[in-house]
Amino acid sequence: MTDPYAIQPSALDQLPDRDPEETAEWQASLDAVAEAAGPHRAAYLMRRTLERAEGAGVALPKLLETDYVNTIPTSAEPAVDGDEEMEQRITAWNRWNAAAMVTRGSKYGVGGHIATFASAAWLYETGFNHFFRGKEGDGSGDQLYIQGHASPGIYARAFLDGRLNESHLDHFRRESGGNGLPSYPHPRRLPWLWEFPTVSMGLGPLSAIYQARFNRYLSARGIKDTSASHVWAFLGDGEMDEPESTAALALAAREGLDNLTFVINCNLQRLDGPVRANFKIVQELEAQFRGAGWNVVKTLWGTAWDELFQLDLTGALVRRLREVPDAQVQTYQTRDAAYIRQDFFGSDPALVEMAKLLSDAKILDCFHTSRGGHEARKVYAAYRAALAHKGAPTVILAQTVKGHTLGEGFASKNANHQMKKLTVDEFKAMRDLLELPVKDSDFVDGVVPYGHPGADSPEVRYLQERRAALGGPAPARRTHPLAPLPAPAEKAFAAFDKGSGSQSIATTMAFVRLVKDLVRDKETGKRWVPIVPDEARTFGMESLFPSLGIYSPKGQTYEPVDRDQLMYYKEAKNGQILNEGITEAGSMADFIAASTSYATHGEAMIPFYIFYSMFGWQRTADQMWQLGDQLGRGFLVGATAGRTTLTGEGLQHADGHTPVIAATNPASLTYDPAFAYEIAVVVREGLRRMYGEAKPGEDQNVFYYLTVYNEPMPQPAKPAGLGIDEGIVKGLYRFNTAESAGLSPVAGAPRIQLLGSGTAIHWALKAQKLLAEEWGVAADVWSATSWTELRRDALDADAALLRGEERVPYVRQALHGAEGPVLAVTDYMRQVPDQIAQWVEQDWSSLGADGFGLSDTRDGARRHFGVDAESVVVAALAQLARRGEVKATSVKEARERYGL
């Protein structure tokens, strides 16, 4: 009996064979080649046949790996359109100054990285000389995501072209004096140069993909023609270990983003050692990108290898290159010719014979220096191929030597990431290698000099002419002089002033209703960018589907299952909504691209990204720092907020801390509105501040984080009186008093101030009533819309005091004279309200939902955390009892009455 588990059927066995005889002939031919010429020859023929089929459009699975050789052979390389000798001299100066800058800074102990740019110099210089479009030409230019550790080389080039001087270079990583350079690409610190912060590794490649996609989105919606813009992302092979680096590869291929090129510097080293010590990172990345649908161009070997490949008549050399692990390749970099002859060539008789034809100098040239990423012609060919390829993004895998040209003490050494300087002798050797006109006498007191051929030198003129032809300097960030966006009609905001009467509305729904009105605005409606991670129905946004459409570059190629319904799922090429699927990271990358469009493309866009609050700051806070670093503007909306409002979902969904995380970000203005009219006021103010007329000294480069709740409650009307809007914006206002609430406290009754934010204000209002009716205590209720803004204002007041200026914090002004102690309550951990405690002149106490969340009803969860109305009453009585204003027995009595 045949063992069914031993059968390994081919997928082709499921298909009928219309000509079994022909199939057998093909199989027999392959068997014959394998028998006569060996399995390696058979494999070679099969690969070439598959490549031919792929090129002819025959539908076959793609080869995931190709041989460990260059994709573009030397014979197919196009001529470089420029003066190669001149570019060699320019690159030599940039290599020198990058190393000098870091070395000179090392005496201050500020660090810096030398080896990365040394390996990647030609990857950048070739782009700057021939490909990267600047912002002074037509369109928006290209977007460059520079590898962070290569920043010294970018500064060196800006020094050569006159945008930086020696003082700037001497203040690398020393910014406090006002003339310094940030360690890495940082728009907030050097906003005229850097566009994209890239040193939280992995976020650069993710952002680059969504930037390329957002460029297409802008074109599809008729906002701006971005067809001439290309996104270039420069990455390290070690960086590709970060999951974010490869998280959106399929998206880029699926949407055919041929306006995107990844350039991965494969120097085979990460921070501590080899990237793939026992494997081959280039082959791994090739398979990963090809499998995702990308075009892959490998630029591995320099021209010195051409002779070796011509001698490889049996394929032994290619086989050996495929099998040698990366760590051994690094070892060859540091060993002599005899070792390489024995270890590399001695493994195969055919290679032994090949080595006899090679001099020691030839072997060392190949294994020590000759890499595809170090030759301008090969990099140029790869870039040309990337721009010529249509229908898919391209990744260029360029092999280099980390520490190239820095000397034997640096090249391929495991520790070179931590090596911050060269000795004078090493600089002199580097000078000789690069043929630079630097004299020994230029080294004064052992200090390496900066080198510059002169502002009117042929090198500088050539550099500037090349950049002028490509549209101006790069990298460069330009904030276009945009006219403030007109404010939307007041009607959209005023609609919430009257409240909802007896109708219960969650603040999440109130926000969505506001946005629905704002996107209809004739002036600014088209600039809204709704972003949602596959939870639109959760947040009540499905009504936007048919009216705005969901962006898809293919439109809608199917008939949706709910086509006959009013709120059907509508995809469109010019759709306004970005529904990203289940990816908070992708949605944040969308948000960053949209929020910085005012600078990248000169088009102000208004993104709002709505998400489960628990899965925002907790999961993607790193990107929110990136957003602040990149000077982004827009609205982040944490929905289903709070630790006790999302019934039944449990610990992983119960957000009790995102305002704490958000408070750590200086660019984030964090609000926890309780009522619909508060949301309207905050959004209106956000639009004014970020997109309208800024007040003197006001930073427009901020973003707003609003928490909204899924708990339907009657929405009250906005209280009458002056200063309500100001209080909402500043973070605190009195919602009512015991008297205005109609509770008629007796004269001389004990009084307490209840501060609540978000949904917690409803517990405070219920507690206000219980305190009056059952305990004879008068309570005033305050809405704390932003604990964080109150704290920041108070910190500013403290700083002003140190400067000799008298300023009273707003929270102290607002509560001044308020009778009795203060009790704050929140659906977040107590740390949220406690951040203002030191500036409150009254006795302070707080309640919050500290600890892990749990699955329960809202009432059950609130009782568990001790934040429900009854718990507020007991806490208030305890505070008053400590002051001797109520009997101590009242606290025990209340606790027993409410079953606490």
N, C-alpha and C positions, 0 to 999 in steps of 0.2 A: 504494500500500500504506500502511495506517495505521501510524503510529509507535506501538508499544505503550507506549513510555515517555512519550508525550505524554498518555496517558489518565489522568485524575484522578478515579476513580470515588468516589462517595459511599458511605458505609457503608450507606445506605438502598438502594443499588442491589443489595445482596446479599439484600434482603427482597422478597417479592412485594407488588405494589401492587394491593390488591383493588378500588380505584376510581381508575384513572388520570385520569378526567375531573375528579373532585373535586380531585385533587392539582393538576392543571393550572389549575383555577379559583383556588386559593389562590396559586399562583405568579403568575398573571396579575394578581391583585389587588395583590400586592406590587409588581410592575412598574409598575402604574398609579400607585400612590402615589409611587413613586420618580420617575416622570416628571412628575407633576402638582405634587407638593409638595417634591420634592427627596430625595436619599438620606438626609439627616439625619432627616427625618420618617419615612421607611421604617424606618430603624434604631430610632427611638424606639418605633414601634409593635411592632416585633419584640421589643424588650426587654420592653415591658410585657406582651406576649403570653406570653413565656417566664416572666416573674415570676408571671403569673396561673396558668400551668400548674404551676409549682413549688408555689404556694400551694394548689392544688387536689389535689396529690398525684399529678399526672401524671408518669410516669417519663421524665424528660428530663435530659440533661446540664445541670448547673448553670451559670449565668452566673458566670464567674470574676471579672468586674469589673462594677461599677455606675458610674453617673455620679459625678462628683466633687462630691457633695452629701451632706447629712445623710441617714442611713437613716430617722430619725424626723423627720417634718416638724413645724414649730412647732405646727400645729393639732392634732397627735396627742400632744403632750407632756402628761403628767399633772401635776396641781398638786403642788408640793412640800409635803410634810407637815412643816411647820415654819415658823419665823420667818426669812424670807429676809434681812430687814434685820439681824437679830441675827447671823446666820451671816456676813453680809458684814463686820460689825465684828470678829468673832472671827478671820476669815481675814486681815483687815488687820493685826491685832496679830501674828499668826503670821508673816506676810510680813515685817513690820518686825523682829521679834526674830531671825528666821533670818538676815536680812542683817546685823543688828547683831552677832550672835554671830561671824560669819565675819570681819567687818570689824575688830572688836576683837581677834580672835585674830591678825590679819595682822601686828600689830606684833611678834609672836614668830616670824614666818616659818614658821608651821605650815600655812599654806594653808587650803583649804576651798573649797566650791563654792556659789555664790549663785544662779546662773542657772537651775539645774534645778528647784529647788522653786518659784522664781518662776513658771515656766511651768506647773508641775503642781499648784499649790496647791489648786485647786478639785477636782482628781481625788482628792486625799486628803481634803480637808475634807468633801466631800459624802459620802464613804464613812464617815468618822468620825461625822458627824452623823446618818446615816440607815441605814447598811447593815452595817457591820462589827460582828459579834457578838463580845462579850468573853467571858472565861473564868469569870466569876462567875455566869453564868446556867446554864441547862441544857446538858448536853453539853460539848463541848470548845471551843466558840466557833469563830470563823473563823481561818484561817491566812493571815497577811499577809506577802507577799514584797515588801518596800519597796525601791524603787530606791535604790541606795546613795548617789548624789550628792544625793539629796533629804533626807538625814538631818538637816540643820539645821532644816528645817521640822517634822520630827517632834519634835525636841528642843524647838523653840519651843512646840509644842502641849503637850508634857508640862510645860513651864514655866508655861503659862497655867493648866493644871488642877491645879497644885500638886505635881506629882511631881518636878520639878526646881526648883532655885533659881538665883539669879544667879551664885553661885560655881560651880555646875556649868557653866553656859553659858560662863563666863569660862575654864573649863579644857577647852573643846572642843579635841580633838586634843592635850591635854597630860595624860596619864594617870598619870604616874609619882608624883604626889603623893597618889594614892588618891582624889581627888575629881573626876577628869576624865571626859570623854566620848570614846569612840572615834570615829574619823573616820567610820566607816560602820557599818551594822548588824552587830553582833558579839556573839553570845551569851556567848562566853567572857569578854569584857571588861565587858559590862553585862547579866548574865544575868536580871535582873528585867524588862528591857524588851524586848530583841531576842530573837526566836525563830530567825530564819533569816539567815545571812550571805549577802549577795548581790553583794558586789563582788569576784567574779571573774566578769566579765561572761559571760553565757550559761548559767552554772550555775543561776541563779535560776529562769529559765523551765523548764529541764529538771527541776529538783527539784520545782517546783510541780506539774508534770504527774504525777510519780510520787507526790507527797504526796497529791494528789487520788485517785489510784488506790489508794494504800495505805489511805486512809480507807475506801474501798469494801471493800477486802480485810478490814479489821478487822470491818466489819459482817457481811460474808458468812460469816466464820468464827465469828461469835457472841462475839467478844471485847468489842466495844463498839459501841453504836449511834452512828454518826457522820453520820446522815442530815441533821442540822441544821447541819453544818459546811460552810462554803464556802471554797475556796481562791482568794485574789486575788493575782495577780502583777502588779506594777507595773514596767514595762520602758521603756527608751528605744528609739526607732526605730533609732538607731545600733547599739544592743546586738543587734538582730536580725541583724546581719551575722555574729555568732558562730555557727558551725555547731550548737553545742549548743542554741542558742535555739529552733531549729526541728526538732531531731532527732527529737522524739517527738510531733509534731503528729498524725501518723496514728494513733498509739496512743490519744491522748486522744479522737479522734473515733471510732475503731473501738470503743472500750469505752464510748462515750456518757457521757463525764464531764461531765455538766451541773452538777456541783458545783465547776466550775473556770471562772474568768474571767481572761483576760489584759487588762490595761489598758495600751495602748502609747501613751506620750506622744510624739506625732508633732510635735515642734517643728522637724523638718526639718534639725536640726543634730547632728553628732557632735562629736568633740573638736577637730578641726582645721578643719572646714568643713561644707558641706552633706552630708547622708546620701546623697542621689541628686541630684547637681548637675544632671545633664542629663536626669533622669527624674523619676518621681513615686513616692516610697517608700510612700505610702498605697495607691496602686493596686497596687503590687507586692505589698505585704503582704496586701491583700484577696484577690488572686488566689491567693496561696500558702495562706492559711488556708481560703478557700472550697474550693480544690482538695483540701485535706486533709480536708474535711468539717466545718469549724467554722462556727458561726453568727457572722456579721460585722455589727457595728454601727459605722457611721461617724458621728462627731460632729465635723464639720469647721468649720462656719460659725456665727457668732453671729446673734442676731436682727436686727442691722443689715443683714444680707444678705437678709432676707425681701423687702424692697421691690425689690431688684434682681432676685430670681428671679421676682417677680410681673410685672416689666416684660419678662421674657425670653420673648416670645411666639414667637420663631423658634427658640429653642434655642441662639442664638449665644453667650450667656453660659456655658452649661454646656459647649459645645464648647471655648470659650476656656480655661475652667478645666481641662479635661482635657489641653490641649496645652501649657500653660505649665509649664516644668520647675521643680523645687523651688528651684533657686538663684535663679531670677528672682522667685519669690514672696518669697524673703528680701530681694531687692533692693527690691521694692515697699515692704517694711516700713521701709526707711530713706530712701525718696525722697519728693518732694513730690507734690501732686495733679496738677500739670501733667505731670510725667513719667509718672504712671500713666495719665492721660487719653490721652497719646500712645502709650505702649508697649502698654498692655493693651487699652484701648477702641478705639484707632485702627486695629486690625488688621481690623475688620469694620464695614461700613456700619451694620449694625443696632446694633452696640455704640456707634458714634459717636453715633447718635441717642439711645441710652439715656443716655450720659454727659451729654448736654445737659440732662437732667432732674435731674441729681445735683449738689449743691453740693460745693465742695472739702471742706468739713467732713465731709460724708457719705462721700465717697470715702476720706478719710483714716481715718475711723472703721472702715470696712469692711476696708481693707487694712493698717492698723496695729494694730488692737486686737481686732476682733470675730472671735473664734475660738470654736468650740464648746467646747473644753476650758477656756475662761475664764468660762463661764456655768453657774452652779449648776443651773439648770433643765434645761439640755441634758445635763449630766453625770448628773443625777438620772434623767432619762428613759432614758438609756443603761443605767444600772445596774439600773433596774427591768426593762427589757427583757431584760437578761442573766439575771436571776434567774427571770424568767417562762419563758424558753426551756427546753424539755425535750428530752432525747435527744442533745444535743451540747454541747460546750463553746462558750463565747462569747469572741470577742476584740473589744474596743472600741478603735477607732482614733480617738484624740482629737487633733485638731490644735490646737497651741498656739504661742505665741511664746516662744522661749527668752529669759529676761531680762525677761519681762512685768512691768510696774510699776516696774522698776529705773531707768527713764529711757532717753533716746535713746542714751546711751553704752554701754548693754548690749544692748538689744533686737535680736536677730537678728545681732549682730556675730560674725564668725567666731572671734574671739579670746575670746569671753565665758567659755568654760570655764576659761581661765587667769586671769580677772579676779577678784581676791579681795577687793575692798573698794570701797566707795562713798566719795566725798568728803562733807564736811558739807553742802555745797550740794545735792548729789544726794540726801542723806537728807532735807533740808528739802523738796525738790520731791516726793519720795516721800510724805512726811508729808501734804503738801497734796493729793496725788492720792488718797491713802487716807483722807483726812479724819480723821486721828488727833489726839488732844489732847496733842501733844508741843510744848512751848514752846521757843523759841530759847534761853532761859536754861537749859534742861535739858542743853544741849551744853556740858559743863564741860571747859575746856582742849581743846576740839576732839574730845572723846570722845563718840561716839554713845551715848545712854542706852538701856537696855532699857525696854520699855513694858509696863505691866500695869494693867488697869482696877481691880484690887483683888480680894482673895480672896472678898469677898461681893458683888461687882458682878453686875449682871444677866447680863453676858456669861459670867462664870465659872459662875454658877448654871445658866445655860442649857446650857453645855457639859457640865457634870457630870450634869445631869438627862438629857440625851440619851444620854450614855454609860451611865448607870445603867439606862435603859430598854433598852439594847442588851446589857446583861450585863457592865458594868464597863469599866475602862480598856482602851485598845488603842493601839498594840501593847503586849502584855504577855506575858511568859513565866512560867509557873507550874510549879515542880517540886513535884508533889503529894507529901504525906507518905506514901510507899508503904512498906508492910511489906516487909522483905527477902524475896526469893523463897526458899522452902525448898530446901535442897541436895538434889540427886538422890540416890537410893540409892547407897551406896558400891560396891555390886556392879558397877555399870556401869564404874567406873574400875578396880576391883581385878581385873577380868577380864584385864587386860593384864600384870599383875605376873608371871605364870608364864611369859610368853613364848609363842612359837608352836612350840617344839620344832624338828622338822626341816622344818616347813612354811614356805615363803617367802612373806612378806606385805610389800607396799609400805606405807610409812607413809601414803600417800593412802588406801589401803583401810582401814588401822587407824583413821584419823580417821572415815571414813564408817561403819565398824562402831560406833564409839563414839556417833556422832550417832544412828544407828538405835536404840540402846538408850536414849539420853537422850530422844528424842521419844516414847518409850513411857511415860515417867514420868507418873504420874497427876496430880501437882501442877503440874509445869512443862512437860510435853511439848507442850501446845498452844501454848506461847509461843515455840517455836522457829520461825524463819522461814528455811527453806533457800532460797538464791538462787543461781542458776546461769545463765550465759550460753550456753545451748544446747550444753553440753559434759558433761551429766550422765553419758552413757554412757562418755565418756573417763575420768571419775573414778570409775566403778563405782557410780554412784548410781541406776541404773535400777530397782533393787529397791525404791526409795522411791516410784516412780510409783504403783503400785496401792494401796499402803498409805496414803500421804499425799495423793495426788492433786495435780495441777497446777492452780493457780488460774486460772479463766476465768469471767468474769461471765456467759457464755452456757452454761456447763457443757460437755457434750460432745454436739454436735448431729449427730454422725456415728458410724459404727461404725469403730473403729480397725482398721487393717490387721492388727495383731498381737493382736486381741482374744482369740484362743484360746491365747495364751501367758501364762505365769505372771506375767511382768513387763511387761504391756502398757501402752501409753501412755494413761494415764487423766487426762482433764481433768474438773474438777468446780467447781461454783460455790463450794463451801467448801474447795477445794483448799488445801493448806498450802505447797506448793512454788511459788516464783516462778521459772519458766523463761522468761527474757526474750528468747530469740532471741539473735542475734549482736550484742550491744550491751553492752560493758563499762561504758560511760557510763550506760546505763539501769539496769544491775544495781547500780551504785554509788549511783544516785539512790534505788533501792529500799532499799538498805542504810541510807542516811542517814535515810530516812523511818522505817524500822523501828527503827533504833538510837536514835532520839530520841522514840519513842512514849511513853516514860516521862514526858516533860515535855509533849509536844504533847497527848496524850490521857490521861495518868495511867495508862497501861497499859504495864508493862515487857514488852518483847518481846526475844527473843534471836536476832538475825539471824546467820547465817553465810553468807558469800558465798565460794564456791570458784571459782577461775579459774586459767587458765594464768598462772603467776607472771610470765612475761615481759610479759603484757598487762594487768597490774594497775597496779603503781606507775609503770611506765614510761608507760603510756597515760593513766591517770586519776589521777595523783598530785594534781592540782589538786583533784579531788573529795575525796581523802583528807584534804587540808588543810581543805576545807569540813566534812568529817565531824568533825575535831578541833575546829574553830571552833564547831560546833553542839553540842559536848559529847556526841557519839554514843558508844554502847557496843555491842560485839559482837565477832565473830570474822571477820577476813579470812583466807582460806586460799589461799596461793599454791601451787597444785598443779603437778605436773611440774616441780618446782623444780630449780635448779642448771644449770650450763653444760654438763655432760657426760652427763646422765642420759636425755635425750630423744633416743633414737637416730634418726639419719637426718633429723631435721627441719631442722637447720641454724641459721644465724646468727639469723634473726628470732625463733626460738623458744628460743634458748639464753640463759637468764637467768643472768647472772653478777654482777648488781649491785643487785637490788631491796632487799636488806637495807641497802645504803648509802643508797638513797633513803629507805627507811622510817626509818632512824636520824635523819634530819633532822627528822622530825615528833615534837614533844614528847609528843603524845598517843598515839603508837603504841608498844606494847610488842612488840618483835620477837623471835621465837623461831625457831630452826632445829633442831628436835628430831631426834635420830638414831633413836630407838626408839619403839615403840608405847606403852610405859609412860610415857615422857616426855611424849608427847602427852596422855595421860590426866591426868597431874599438872598440866600447864599449863592444860588446859581446866577442870579442877576449880578451880584457883586463880583463873582468869579469871571463872568463875561466882560464886565467893565475892566477889571484889573488886568486880565491876561490879554484881552483883545481890543479894549477900548482906550479911553484916555487915562493914562496912568497919572497918579498924583506925584508931585515932586518927591524924588528920593524913593519912590516905590518900585520894588523889583517885580517886573512882569514875568520873569522866568520862574514861575511857581506852578504847582498843580494842586488840585483840590481832591481831598479824599472825604467822601460823604458816606456815612453808614445809614442804611435804610432798612426798614423792618417789614416782615411779612405778616404782622399781627394786625388784622383789621380793627380799627378803632374809630369812633366818631371824631372828626377833625374839627377843632374849635375855630372860631373866627379870630382874626388877629386882634389882640387887645388895642384899645384906643389909647392915644397918648403919644407924646413926643419921645424920641429916642429908642423906640422899639427896634427899628431896623438897625440902628447903630449897635444896640446891645446884641442883636442876633449875630452881626458880623464880628463884633469884638469877643463874643463868647458867653455873655451872661445878661439876662434881664429878668425883672420880676414879672412873672406871668399873672399872679393875682395875690391878694391878701386874704386873710380870713374874712375881713369885712366885705371885700368885693365879691367873694365867693358866696356871700349870703349866709354865712355861718353865725353871725351875730354873737361874737364872744362877749363875755361879761367884762366889765371894767376891771382892769388889773389882772386879768387872766395871764397865766404863764404863756410866754410866746417863744416860738422856735422858727428858724428859717430852714426850709427844706429845699435843697438843690437837687434837681434831677436832670438827666440827659437821656435823649432817645426814648425808648419805650418805658424806661424807668419813671418818667415823669407821671405816668398814669398811676403807678403805685403810690407816688408822693401825693397825688391829688386824692386818692382814696384814703390814704393815711391822714391827710388834712381834715377830711370829713369825720373820720373815726375819732381823731384827737379832740375835735370840737364837741361832737355829740356825746361821746362816752367818757371823756376825761377832762373836759373843760379847759383844753389847751388850744390857744390860737396859733395857727401855723400859716406862714406865708410861703408860697411856692415860687421857686425861681427855675427858669429853664437855662441850663448850662449847655449852650450849643457847641462850645468848643473849650474843653479844659486845656487843650494844648495851646491855643492862641492866648488864653488868659495867662498861662505860664510864660510864654515867650514875651508878652508885653511886660510882665513883671520882671523878667530877667533883663530886658532892655532898660527898665527903670533903675534896676540895681547898677547896671553898667553906667548909666548916666550919673548916678550918685557918685561913683568913683571918679568921674570927670568933673565933679563939682557942680553938677546940675541937679536941681530939685525936681523930681517928677514922681507923682504918686501912681502906683500901678492901677490899672483900670478896675481890677477885681476889688481892690480896697475902696476905690471911689464908689463903685456900684453898691457895695454892702455897707458902706459907712453909715452908721446910725441905725442899722437894722437891729431890732431888739432881740435879745436872746442868743442862744448858741446856734451853730450851723451844723446841719446833718446832711451830708451828700449821699446820694444813692445812684447806682449805675448797674446796668446789666453786664458790665465788664468787671475785671478785677479792681480791687480798691485802689490800686496804684494809679489808675486813671484819674479819679478826682483828687487823690492825695497829692498830685503834683502841684496843686495851688495852695496847699494847706498853710505854708509858712507865710503867705501874704494876706491871710484872712485874719482880721483883728479879733473876731469873736472866737469862742471856744469851738473847736473843730472835732467832728467825728464823721465816719463814713461807713457805708455798707456796699458790698460788691460781691460778685460771683467768682470768688477765688477757688482755685483747684481745677480738677478735671470736670468736663461736662458729663452728662448722663442722659439716657433715654427716659423720658417721662412726659406727662402733660406739662403745659406751661405752669399751671398752678403748683403741680408737684415739684417741678424743678426749682421754682422760686422759693417754695417753702424749704426745700433741701438746702439752698444757699443762704437762706435767711434774708431775702431781699423783697419779699412780698409786702403788701401794705401793712399787714398785721405785724410783721417783723420791724417795719419802719416805725410803727407806733411804739413798740416796746423799746426800740433803740432811742427814740425821742424822749420817752419818759425816763429812761435811764440817764440820759444826758441832763435832763432837768432835775432829776433827783440828786445827782452829784452836786448840783448848784444849790440844792435846798429849796427848789421852787415847786416841787411836788413831793408827796410822801414817798419814801422808799418802798413802802408796801404796795404802792400802785404798780410798780414794775413787776413784782411777783404776781399780783392779781391779773395784770394784763397777759402775762406769759401763760398763766393757767387758763384764762378765758379763751385765748386764741389757740390753745393747744400746742404751744411752742415747746 
